[in-house]
Amino acid sequence: MWSTFDRTRRRLLRVAGDPVAPGPASANDPTGVGATTGEVVIAIGRPEFDRLGVALQAVLGSGAVRPDTPDLLEAALADAIAGLGASGQTRVARRPAGVYTPETWQVHLTAADPVIETAIRRAIREGVFAA
């Protein structure tokens, strides 16, 4: 397991062998970023979390369970990402991990298409999950 400092250094220096670091630049992609982002963390509060939950329920259908735990939100995001035909992995953390507010929900996106980040940010702002 890499320490946070080592991982940050490898990402900044684009060390080969790092699965998260962007690849080398090519003629078609001079930025070297490629079709996926490395890692994005979106921190949201309770109102934004509620809008995201409503948007995900609307996309997943009436039988979808309200995503009110980190595991349920991860599953709902994975289903919504698959529904858009995109790629990416999500991990959700709740800070603090207790039952009392104020709380922050952190949505970690790894190797996600840029359209996924845009769709999640739009769902948080507007309550609509769409590409």
N, C-alpha and C positions, 0 to 999 in steps of 0.2 A: 504494500500500500504506500503510495506516495504521500508525503506530507503536503500540506497546503502550499507552503513556500516553494517546494520543488515542483509541484504541479503548475503553479503560476509561472515560474521561471521557464519551464518547458513550453508552456503555451505561448508566452511572449517571444521566446526564441525560436518557436516552431521546430522543436526537436523532433527528429524522425523517430517513428515508433510510438508516438503519443497518439492514441486513438481519438483524442478530442481536438488536438491541434489542427488548424487548417492545413490543407495540403499545399504543395508548391504551385506557383502561378503557372498558368498555361496560356496559349495563344487565345483561347476562347474565354478564359476567365483571368484577366490580368491581376485581379485583386488577390487571387489565391484562396478565396473563401469557399468557392465551390457551391453546390446546390444546397448544402445544409449548413446550419449554424453550429458552432461548437457547443456552447452551453449558455442558456439564458435563464435567469432567475427573475420571476415576476412576483413581487411581494404585494399582497392586497389585504385590505381590511374587511370587516364584516359586510358593509354595504356592497362592495365590489364582488365579494364572494357570493352573496345572494343573487346578484345579477348574473354571474357566471353560472350558478346552479340552475337558474330559471332557463337560461339560454341552452344549456346542455340537455335539460329535460325536454325542451321543445324539439331539439334535434333528434334525440333518441326515442321519442314517442311517449305516449301516455302511460305505458307500463314501466317506464324507467323510475327507479328509486331515487328519491331526492339525495343528491350527493352532499351529505352533511358531515362526513368524516374524511380524513385524508385518503384512506383506502378506496372509499366509494368515489371520491373526486378523481383519483388516479384512473380507476376503471372507466368512469364516464368520459374522461378526456381521451383515453386510449380508444374507446369505441367511436368517439366523434372524429378523431384523427383518421381512424380506419375508414369511416364513412366518407371522409373527404378524399380518400385515395392517396393520402400523403404518408410520409414516414416520420418517425420521431418517437422518442421515449419520454415519458413524464414521471416525475416523482413529486409528491406533495408532502409538505411538512407543515405542521401547525405549531406556531410559537406564541406563547409557551404551550406546552403539550397538556395543559390542564383544561378544566371545563369552564373557567371563568374568563370574561373579557376584561380588558382589551386583548385582542389576539391579532396575530398576523398569519396569513396563510401564504406559504411560499410554494410557487409552482416552478419546478426545475424542468426545463426542456433540454434534452440532449439529442444531438444529431437530428434535429427537426428541420423540415423544410421551412423556409421563411414564411410561406403562406400560413403555416400553423401558428407561428408567433403572432402574425397579423390577425388571424381569426380569434385567437384567445384574447388578445388585447381589445378587439372590437366587442367581443362578448362581455368583457369586464366593463367597458365604457357604455355600451348601448343595449346590452342584453340580447344580442343576436349573434349566434355562432354560424358564420358563413365565411367562405374564402373571399 
